[in-house]
Amino acid sequence: MSPNETSDSRTFIESHSFNYVPKSDRHGSVTGQTQFWFMINATIITALAGTVGPLAGLSLQWTLIALVIGNLIGVSFQAFHGTQGPHMGLPQMIQSRVQFGARGALIPIAAAAIIQIGFGIFNLQTASQSLGNITAPQPVLYPVVLGAAAILTAIVGFRLIMAIEKLASYFMVANLLFLTIAVFATLPMGDLMAVGGFVPAAFIAQIAAAATYQIALAPMISDMTRYLPAKIGNRAVVTSVFCGTLVSATWIEALGAVAVTAYPDEDAVAALAHIGNSFGFGLGTITLTIAIVVTLATFTQGMYSGSIAVLSGLEAFKPLKPTARLRSIALGVAGLVVILASLLVPEDILSQFGVFLTILGYLLIPWTAINLTDYYLIRRGRYSITDILSRDGGLYGRWNSSGLTSYVIGMAVMIPFISLPFYTSPFAALIGGTDISFVAGFIGASVAYALLTRKLDLRAELSIVESRPLHTGSIRKIDAPSTAPSSELNPAN
């Protein structure tokens, strides 16, 4: 695969797929990115991530503390992935070829694809049920129509997705403000604060759920930030992604926690609609209406990123040209899978969201640990884009034993600490069913990768990298565009 330098700035349908985005197509600002990442979390489904603690007996006070801690952890990982986009000009998962090899990267890519399909089902179900609550339930028609609309939007591509998210952000912020007012106006907050108490297992579970929900976005971060001009500073990108995501996630999860504490027999979506309608002005109906649009926009982004990831994985085994047509076909197939799956899953699938988040952590934690360790500590952002885009992996090879072994180690060290409804490990049982596998997995994968790459001749590799047509410079120089060489600020130079 050769780097595709064709500009799509004048075309209606995005031409880029899993290829490098040249400087002629770089655009946008950190402000726009802040709005976008605010909206990625600004879906009603995010409220479900805040219900894990309260449903397990955790008080609102401790739930809010857990939410802040969990989001700070998860958003930090997410934000640091964000800098890779403008620095490398590549989507997120193809970057894994450095750590896993061109073909070995299919393993984390498969995990990312499973995650996007899972999120797609939850998002499509949420949108369909919200529309059904406004009108009349149509368990077959609504998923098909809404899913098809989202896939068509994803086919058009990045610019349309960004435009929809930006416009929707104004309505969503207003809606959240009124919902917050409704909570304090209609609910006995003093009484709700007295419900539950401190439950160690539930506290840890809530932290893990909030953190994992954010880490689950990591496979798609660079898919959107890669369009930013490379001269934008590292700190600016981190700040924009971090602030946008943290505010919306914490805000909506807190609303979800309050809603299920007040209405424990309803899911968070129905409870928030109940609170809105109790306040008046049709706020509950308005909330569900906005939820449909915003949830579908997030579903669109997930399908967009998932299709790019899968194509980048398959391309290492079979030559594929990164065209708009190929991306459209991949999106159509992915969308069909999600729509069919959403028709087959039980209607109460939203009640299993907490379990889904836990499983996400098992799949993603080792990958994000390895990717960030390599980018910030080992190679420090110095990569050959030419070799990453090579089908045989070039400098990085088809299979990278260091990354693959570290991923397996990360998965393995999590097993003694997992706690699921159908299985609790012996150690987790000793500490009250508390699942701390995400901590063990991250440390295990990071340490293993650092040890396995300690003999890597970085000096020799860097000399090869600098000889390639497309390459990046050290991330330390990205924050100083006035003094850093242009070849380090934009690989196309």
C-alpha positions as CSV (number, residue, x, y, z in Angstrom):
1,M,0.0,0.0,0.0
2,S,1.4,3.3,-1.0
3,P,0.5,6.5,0.9
4,N,-2.5,8.1,-0.7
5,E,-1.9,11.8,-1.2
6,T,-5.1,12.5,-3.1
7,S,-7.0,15.4,-1.6
8,D,-10.7,15.0,-0.7
9,S,-11.2,18.6,0.2
10,R,-13.4,19.2,-2.9
11,T,-15.4,16.0,-2.9
12,F,-18.7,15.3,-1.2
13,I,-17.8,11.8,-0.1
14,E,-14.6,11.4,1.9
15,S,-11.9,9.7,-0.1
16,H,-9.6,8.8,2.8
17,S,-9.8,5.5,4.6
18,F,-7.0,3.8,6.4
19,N,-4.4,5.8,4.6
20,Y,-2.2,8.9,5.5
21,V,-4.0,12.3,5.5
22,P,-1.7,14.7,3.5
23,K,-1.2,18.3,4.7
24,S,-3.5,19.6,2.0
25,D,-6.4,17.9,3.7
26,R,-5.5,19.0,7.3
27,H,-8.0,21.4,8.8
28,G,-10.0,22.2,11.9
29,S,-9.1,23.6,15.3
30,V,-8.8,22.4,18.9
31,T,-12.0,24.2,19.7
32,G,-13.8,22.1,17.1
33,Q,-12.2,19.0,18.6
34,T,-13.4,20.0,22.1
35,Q,-16.9,20.2,20.8
36,F,-16.6,16.9,19.0
37,W,-15.3,15.0,22.0
38,F,-17.9,16.6,24.3
39,M,-20.5,15.2,21.9
40,I,-19.0,11.7,21.6
41,N,-20.0,11.3,25.3
42,A,-23.1,13.4,25.2
43,T,-25.4,10.5,24.6
44,I,-28.0,9.2,27.0
45,I,-26.3,5.8,26.8
46,T,-23.4,7.5,28.7
47,A,-25.8,7.8,31.7
48,L,-25.7,4.0,31.9
49,A,-22.0,4.1,32.8
50,G,-23.0,6.0,35.9
51,T,-25.5,3.5,37.2
52,V,-23.1,0.7,38.1
53,G,-22.5,1.9,41.6
54,P,-26.0,3.0,42.7
55,L,-27.5,-0.3,41.4
56,A,-25.0,-2.1,43.7
57,G,-25.9,-0.1,46.7
58,L,-23.3,2.7,46.5
59,S,-24.5,6.0,47.8
60,L,-24.7,9.0,45.5
61,Q,-21.8,10.8,47.2
62,W,-19.5,7.9,46.8
63,T,-20.7,7.3,43.2
64,L,-19.9,10.9,42.2
65,I,-16.4,10.5,43.7
66,A,-15.9,7.2,41.8
67,L,-17.1,8.8,38.6
68,V,-14.6,11.7,38.9
69,I,-11.8,9.3,39.6
70,G,-12.7,6.8,36.9
71,N,-13.2,9.5,34.3
72,L,-9.9,11.2,35.1
73,I,-8.2,7.9,34.6
74,G,-10.0,6.9,31.4
75,V,-10.0,10.3,29.8
76,S,-6.2,10.7,30.4
77,F,-5.5,7.6,28.3
78,Q,-7.9,8.8,25.6
79,A,-6.4,12.3,25.4
80,F,-2.9,11.0,25.1
81,H,-3.9,8.9,22.2
82,G,-5.3,12.0,20.6
83,T,-1.9,13.5,20.0
84,Q,-1.0,10.6,17.7
85,G,-3.5,11.7,15.1
86,P,-2.0,15.1,14.0
87,H,1.5,13.9,14.6
88,M,1.3,10.8,12.4
89,G,-1.7,11.6,10.1
90,L,-2.9,8.1,10.4
91,P,-6.1,6.5,11.9
92,Q,-5.6,5.0,15.3
93,M,-5.5,1.2,14.9
94,I,-3.2,1.0,11.9
95,Q,-0.6,2.6,14.2
96,S,-0.6,-0.7,16.1
97,R,1.5,-2.1,13.2
98,V,4.5,-0.6,14.9
99,Q,4.0,-2.6,18.2
100,F,2.3,-5.8,16.8
101,G,3.5,-6.0,13.2
102,A,1.5,-5.5,10.0
103,R,-0.4,-8.8,10.4
104,G,-0.1,-9.1,14.2
105,A,-2.0,-5.8,14.4
106,L,-5.1,-7.7,13.3
107,I,-5.4,-9.0,16.9
108,P,-6.0,-5.6,18.6
109,I,-7.9,-4.5,15.5
110,A,-10.3,-7.5,15.9
111,A,-10.8,-6.4,19.5
112,A,-11.6,-2.9,18.4
113,A,-14.0,-4.2,15.8
114,I,-15.8,-6.3,18.4
115,I,-16.1,-3.2,20.7
116,Q,-17.5,-1.0,17.9
117,I,-20.1,-3.6,17.0
118,G,-21.0,-3.9,20.7
119,F,-21.3,-0.2,21.1
120,G,-23.2,0.0,17.8
121,I,-25.8,-2.4,19.1
122,F,-26.3,-0.5,22.4
123,N,-26.5,2.8,20.6
124,L,-28.9,1.6,18.0
125,Q,-31.1,0.0,20.6
126,T,-31.1,3.2,22.7
127,A,-32.0,5.3,19.7
128,S,-34.8,2.9,18.7
129,Q,-36.2,2.6,22.2
130,S,-36.1,6.4,22.6
131,L,-38.1,6.8,19.4
132,G,-40.5,4.1,20.5
133,N,-41.1,5.9,23.8
134,I,-42.0,9.1,21.8
135,T,-44.2,7.4,19.3
136,A,-45.0,3.7,19.4
137,P,-42.5,0.8,19.7
138,Q,-41.4,-0.6,16.4
139,P,-38.7,-3.1,17.3
140,V,-37.9,-4.0,13.7
141,L,-38.6,-0.9,11.7
142,Y,-36.8,1.6,13.8
143,P,-33.4,-0.2,14.1
144,V,-33.4,-0.7,10.3
145,V,-34.3,2.9,9.4
146,L,-32.1,4.6,12.0
147,G,-29.2,2.2,11.3
148,A,-29.4,2.9,7.5
149,A,-29.4,6.6,8.1
150,A,-26.4,6.4,10.3
151,I,-24.4,4.3,7.8
152,L,-25.2,6.7,5.0
153,T,-23.9,9.6,7.1
154,A,-20.7,7.6,7.8
155,I,-20.2,6.9,4.1
156,V,-20.2,10.7,3.4
157,G,-17.5,10.9,6.0
158,F,-15.5,13.0,8.4
159,R,-16.8,16.5,7.5
160,L,-20.5,15.6,7.7
161,I,-19.9,13.8,11.0
162,M,-18.1,16.8,12.5
163,A,-20.8,19.2,11.2
164,I,-23.6,17.2,12.8
165,E,-21.8,16.8,16.1
166,K,-21.1,20.6,16.2
167,L,-24.7,21.6,15.5
168,A,-26.1,19.0,17.9
169,S,-23.7,20.2,20.7
170,Y,-25.7,23.4,21.2
171,F,-29.0,21.6,21.6
172,M,-27.4,18.9,23.9
173,V,-25.8,21.5,26.2
174,A,-29.1,23.3,26.6
175,N,-30.9,20.0,27.2
176,L,-28.4,19.0,29.9
177,L,-28.7,22.3,31.6
178,F,-32.5,21.9,31.8
179,L,-32.3,18.3,32.9
180,T,-30.0,19.3,35.7
181,I,-32.4,22.0,36.8
182,A,-35.2,19.4,36.6
183,V,-33.3,17.0,38.9
184,F,-33.0,19.6,41.6
185,A,-36.5,20.9,41.1
186,T,-38.4,17.6,41.1
187,L,-36.3,15.2,43.2
188,P,-35.8,15.1,47.0
189,M,-32.0,15.3,46.7
190,G,-31.6,15.2,50.5
191,D,-33.4,11.9,50.7
192,L,-31.6,10.5,47.7
193,M,-28.2,11.3,49.3
194,A,-29.2,9.1,52.2
195,V,-29.8,6.0,50.0
196,G,-27.0,3.4,50.1
197,G,-23.6,3.7,51.6
198,F,-20.0,2.9,50.9
199,V,-19.7,-0.5,49.3
200,P,-16.0,-1.2,48.4
201,A,-16.7,-3.6,45.5
202,A,-19.3,-1.2,44.1
203,F,-17.0,1.8,44.4
204,I,-14.2,0.0,42.5
205,A,-16.7,-1.3,40.0
206,Q,-18.0,2.3,39.3
207,I,-14.4,3.6,38.9
208,A,-13.7,0.8,36.5
209,A,-16.9,1.3,34.5
210,A,-16.3,5.0,34.1
211,A,-12.6,4.5,33.2
212,T,-13.3,1.7,30.8
213,Y,-16.1,3.6,29.0
214,Q,-13.6,6.3,28.2
215,I,-10.8,3.9,27.2
216,A,-13.3,2.2,24.9
217,L,-13.1,5.4,22.8
218,A,-9.3,5.1,22.4
219,P,-9.4,3.0,19.2
220,M,-11.1,5.8,17.4
221,I,-9.3,8.9,18.8
222,S,-6.7,9.4,16.0
223,D,-9.3,8.7,13.3
224,M,-10.7,12.2,14.0
225,T,-7.6,14.1,15.3
226,R,-5.5,13.0,12.2
227,Y,-7.2,15.8,10.3
228,L,-5.8,18.5,12.5
229,P,-2.8,20.4,11.2
230,A,0.4,18.8,12.5
231,K,1.7,22.2,13.7
232,I,-1.0,22.2,16.4
233,G,0.8,21.6,19.7
234,N,0.8,18.4,21.7
235,R,-0.6,20.1,24.8
236,A,-3.4,21.8,22.8
237,V,-4.6,18.5,21.4
238,V,-4.5,16.7,24.8
239,T,-6.3,19.5,26.5
240,S,-9.1,19.7,23.8
241,V,-9.8,16.0,23.9
242,F,-9.5,15.8,27.7
243,C,-11.7,18.7,28.6
244,G,-14.4,17.9,26.0
245,T,-14.7,14.3,27.1
246,L,-14.3,14.8,30.8
247,V,-17.1,17.4,31.1
248,S,-19.7,15.5,29.2
249,A,-18.9,12.1,30.7
250,T,-19.0,13.2,34.3
251,W,-22.1,15.4,33.8
252,I,-24.2,12.8,32.1
253,E,-23.0,9.9,34.2
254,A,-23.9,11.9,37.4
255,L,-27.4,12.5,36.0
256,G,-27.7,8.8,35.3
257,A,-26.6,8.0,38.9
258,V,-29.2,10.3,40.3
259,A,-31.9,9.0,38.0
260,V,-31.6,5.3,38.9
261,T,-31.3,6.2,42.6
262,A,-34.6,8.0,42.3
263,Y,-36.2,5.3,40.0
264,P,-34.4,2.0,40.7
265,D,-36.9,0.0,38.7
266,E,-36.3,1.9,35.5
267,D,-33.2,2.1,33.3
268,A,-31.3,5.4,33.2
269,V,-32.8,6.5,29.8
270,A,-36.4,6.0,31.0
271,A,-35.7,7.5,34.4
272,L,-34.3,10.7,32.8
273,A,-37.3,11.0,30.5
274,H,-39.5,10.6,33.6
275,I,-37.7,13.3,35.5
276,G,-37.9,15.6,32.4
277,N,-41.6,15.1,32.0
278,S,-42.2,15.6,35.7
279,F,-40.5,19.0,35.3
280,G,-42.9,20.0,32.5
281,F,-42.6,21.7,29.1
282,G,-42.2,18.2,27.5
283,L,-38.6,18.1,28.6
284,G,-38.6,14.3,28.8
285,T,-39.9,14.0,25.2
286,I,-37.4,16.6,24.1
287,T,-34.6,14.7,25.9
288,L,-35.5,11.5,24.1
289,T,-35.7,13.3,20.7
290,I,-32.3,14.8,21.1
291,A,-31.0,11.5,22.4
292,I,-32.0,9.9,19.1
293,V,-30.0,12.3,17.0
294,V,-26.9,12.4,19.3
295,T,-26.9,8.6,19.8
296,L,-27.1,8.0,16.1
297,A,-24.2,10.4,15.5
298,T,-22.1,8.5,18.0
299,F,-23.1,5.2,16.3
300,T,-22.1,6.8,13.0
301,Q,-18.6,7.6,14.3
302,G,-18.2,4.1,15.7
303,M,-19.0,2.5,12.4
304,Y,-16.8,4.9,10.6
305,S,-13.8,4.1,12.9
306,G,-14.6,0.4,13.0
307,S,-14.6,0.0,9.2
308,I,-11.3,1.8,8.9
309,A,-9.7,-0.4,11.5
310,V,-10.9,-3.6,9.9
311,L,-9.7,-2.5,6.4
312,S,-6.3,-1.6,7.8
313,G,-6.1,-5.1,9.3
314,L,-7.2,-7.0,6.2
315,E,-4.9,-4.9,3.9
316,A,-1.9,-6.6,5.5
317,F,-3.1,-9.9,4.0
318,K,-4.6,-8.8,0.7
319,P,-3.8,-5.6,-1.3
320,L,-6.5,-3.1,-0.8
321,K,-6.7,0.4,-2.3
322,P,-8.0,2.9,0.3
323,T,-10.9,4.3,-1.8
324,A,-14.2,5.8,-0.9
325,R,-16.0,2.8,-2.6
326,L,-14.1,0.3,-0.5
327,R,-14.9,2.2,2.7
328,S,-18.5,2.4,1.7
329,I,-18.7,-1.3,1.2
330,A,-17.1,-2.0,4.6
331,L,-19.5,0.4,6.3
332,G,-22.4,-1.3,4.6
333,V,-21.4,-4.7,5.8
334,A,-20.6,-3.5,9.3
335,G,-23.9,-1.6,9.5
336,L,-25.8,-4.7,8.3
337,V,-24.2,-6.8,11.0
338,V,-25.1,-4.3,13.7
339,I,-28.7,-3.9,12.5
340,L,-29.2,-7.7,12.4
341,A,-27.6,-8.2,15.8
342,S,-29.8,-5.4,17.3
343,L,-32.9,-7.2,16.0
344,L,-31.8,-10.5,17.7
345,V,-30.6,-9.3,21.1
346,P,-33.1,-9.2,24.0
347,E,-35.1,-6.0,24.6
348,D,-33.5,-5.6,28.0
349,I,-29.9,-5.5,26.6
350,L,-29.3,-2.1,28.2
351,S,-29.4,-3.8,31.6
352,Q,-26.2,-5.6,30.6
353,F,-24.2,-2.5,29.8
354,G,-22.1,-2.8,33.0
355,V,-21.0,-6.3,32.0
356,F,-20.2,-5.1,28.5
357,L,-17.9,-2.3,29.9
358,T,-16.1,-4.9,32.0
359,I,-15.4,-7.1,29.0
360,L,-14.2,-4.0,27.1
361,G,-11.6,-3.5,29.7
362,Y,-10.2,-7.0,29.3
363,L,-9.8,-6.5,25.5
364,L,-8.6,-2.9,25.4
365,I,-6.4,-2.3,28.5
366,P,-3.4,-4.4,27.2
367,W,-3.5,-2.7,23.8
368,T,-3.7,0.9,25.1
369,A,-0.9,0.1,27.6
370,I,1.4,-1.2,24.9
371,N,0.6,1.6,22.4
372,L,1.1,4.4,24.8
373,T,4.3,2.9,26.3
374,D,5.8,2.6,22.8
375,Y,4.7,6.1,21.7
376,Y,5.7,8.1,24.8
377,L,8.5,6.0,26.4
378,I,10.1,3.8,23.9
379,R,10.1,5.3,20.4
380,R,8.8,8.7,21.6
381,G,6.7,9.4,18.5
382,R,9.5,8.7,16.0
383,Y,8.0,6.5,13.3
384,S,8.3,5.8,9.6
385,I,4.8,6.3,8.1
386,T,6.1,4.7,4.9
387,D,6.9,1.4,6.7
388,I,3.6,1.5,8.7
389,L,1.7,1.7,5.4
390,S,3.8,-1.1,3.9
391,R,1.9,-4.4,3.6
392,D,4.9,-6.4,4.9
393,G,5.4,-4.0,7.8
394,G,8.7,-2.8,6.4
395,L,10.9,-1.8,9.3
396,Y,8.3,-3.2,11.8
397,G,7.7,-6.6,10.2
398,R,4.6,-8.7,9.7
399,W,4.6,-10.0,13.3
400,N,6.1,-8.3,16.3
401,S,6.7,-10.8,19.1
402,S,7.2,-8.0,21.7
403,G,3.8,-6.5,21.3
404,L,2.0,-9.8,20.8
405,T,3.6,-11.4,23.9
406,S,2.9,-8.3,26.0
407,Y,-0.7,-8.4,25.0
408,V,-1.1,-12.0,26.0
409,I,0.7,-11.2,29.3
410,G,-1.6,-8.3,30.0
411,M,-4.6,-10.5,29.4
412,A,-3.2,-13.3,31.5
413,V,-2.4,-11.1,34.6
414,M,-6.0,-9.9,34.6
415,I,-7.5,-13.3,35.0
416,P,-6.9,-13.7,38.8
417,F,-8.6,-10.3,39.4
418,I,-11.7,-10.5,37.2
419,S,-15.3,-10.4,38.6
420,L,-18.3,-11.0,36.4
421,P,-21.9,-12.1,37.2
422,F,-21.1,-15.6,35.9
423,Y,-17.5,-15.9,37.2
424,T,-15.5,-14.4,40.1
425,S,-11.9,-15.2,40.4
426,P,-10.6,-16.5,43.8
427,F,-8.6,-13.3,44.5
428,A,-11.5,-11.1,43.6
429,A,-13.7,-13.1,45.9
430,L,-11.3,-12.5,48.7
431,I,-11.7,-8.8,48.4
432,G,-15.5,-8.8,48.2
433,G,-15.9,-9.4,44.5
434,T,-13.9,-6.3,43.6
435,D,-12.6,-6.4,40.0
436,I,-9.2,-4.7,39.8
437,S,-8.1,-6.5,36.7
438,F,-7.8,-3.2,34.7
439,V,-4.9,-2.1,37.0
440,A,-3.1,-5.4,36.8
441,G,-3.6,-5.6,33.0
442,F,-2.2,-2.1,32.3
443,I,0.8,-2.6,34.5
444,G,1.5,-6.1,33.3
445,A,1.3,-5.2,29.6
446,S,3.3,-2.0,30.0
447,V,6.1,-3.6,32.0
448,A,6.3,-6.6,29.7
449,Y,6.5,-4.4,26.6
450,A,9.2,-2.2,28.1
451,L,11.3,-5.2,29.1
452,L,10.9,-7.0,25.8
453,T,11.9,-4.0,23.8
454,R,14.9,-3.0,26.0
455,K,17.4,-4.4,23.5
456,L,15.8,-2.6,20.6
457,D,18.5,-0.5,18.8
458,L,16.6,2.7,18.6
459,R,19.6,4.7,17.2
460,A,19.9,2.4,14.2
461,E,16.1,2.4,13.8
462,L,15.9,6.2,13.9
463,S,18.5,6.5,11.1
464,I,16.3,4.2,8.9
465,V,13.2,6.1,9.8
466,E,14.8,9.5,8.8
467,S,15.7,8.0,5.5
468,R,12.1,7.2,4.6
469,P,10.0,9.6,2.4
470,L,7.3,9.9,5.1
471,H,8.3,10.0,8.7
472,T,7.7,11.7,12.0
473,G,9.9,13.5,14.5
474,S,10.0,13.3,18.2
475,I,6.8,14.3,20.0
476,R,8.9,16.6,22.2
477,K,9.4,18.9,19.2
478,I,5.7,19.1,18.2
479,D,5.1,21.8,20.8
480,A,7.7,24.1,19.2
481,P,6.6,24.6,15.6
482,S,8.7,27.8,15.2
483,T,12.0,26.0,15.9
484,A,11.4,22.4,14.9
485,P,12.4,21.3,11.4
486,S,9.4,21.2,9.0
487,S,10.0,17.5,8.3
488,E,9.2,16.7,11.9
489,L,6.1,18.8,12.0
490,N,4.5,17.3,8.9
491,P,5.6,13.9,7.5
492,A,4.7,15.0,4.0
493,N,7.5,17.5,3.9
